[in-house]
Amino acid sequence: MSERNFRNIYNLSDEQLEELDKAEEMLESQHLNGAEKLLLEMLEKSPKCIPVLNNLGVLYGKYFLEYEKAISYYNQVLDLEPGNEWARNERRRYERYTTY
């Protein structure tokens, strides 16, 4: 595995980091169904993985416009990490579009 230029604060395995990179590349290249499948498989293996939950929030909010689903993923992040301001701000953004 190549050297990473960030601190791995969630102690993700090399496999998880590689899968997250792959999912994010899929999002950027609009392979949304593939990204969804990969992220959901990752979530099944690690249901409390904050980076996976955040990426699912992005997928459902930004790309699929399924705001309630995005909010539910950000709520899970905030249950695990109440001080996560990024998730709080993203959740707030999507709450504007719903009556959730």
N, C-alpha and C positions, 0 to 999 in steps of 0.2 A: 504494500500500500504506500502511496506517495505521502510525503510530509504535508500536513494540513496547516493552513495559516489561521487557525482559530482554536480557541479553547473548547474542548469537548465537555461542556459542563453537564451534559446529561449522560455521560459515560456510555455513549453508543458504541456498539461493536463496529468493526470495519465493514461487516456485511450490512449493517443498518445504515451506515454512512453512505456506502455505495448505492444502496437501494433508494435512499433519500435523494442523492444526486440524480439518479436515473429518473425518479418521479418528477423532480423539478425540471429536468430537461424535457420530459414529456409535456409538462404544463407549458413551458416556453414554446414548444413546437406544436402546440395545440393537439397533441395526442391525448385527449382528455379521458377517454374511456380506459386507455391503458394505464394512465396515471391513477385513476380512481381504483382500478383493480389492484394495482400494486400497493397503493396506500392502505386499502382495506385489508389486504393480506398481511401487511406489516402490523396493522392495528390488531388483527386477530392474534398475532404472536405476542404483541406487547401492547395491551389495552391502555396503558398509562403513559405511552410515549408521547411526550409533549410536542416534539417536532412533527410527528405524524399527525397528531390532532390538529395542529396549526395548519399544516398543509392541506388537510381535508377541509378546514374552514375556508382557506383560500379557494380551493377547487369549487366548493359548493357556492360560495358567495360571489366570487369574481367571475368565474367561468360558467357555472351552471345557473346562476341567478336563483338558487334555491336558498333563500335567506334564512329560513327557519332551521334548515340543516346546518348551515354555517354557524348560526348562533348556538346551536346545540353542541357543536364541536368546541367553540370558544368557551362555552360554559364548562365543559369538561376540563379544558386547560385551566380555567380559573379555579375550579374545585381543587385541582392538584397544585396549582401555583397561584395563589390569590394576588400576588404582587406583579403578575405578568401584564404590564401596561400595554404591550402590543396587542395581546389578545383582547384586553378590555376595550381598546380603541376600535379594533376591527368589529367586535361584537356591537359596540355602540353605533358604528356606521351602518350595519345591516339591520339593526333594530329600527332605524328610521324608515325602512321600506316595508315593515311588517306591522301587524297588530299583535305580534307574538307575546 
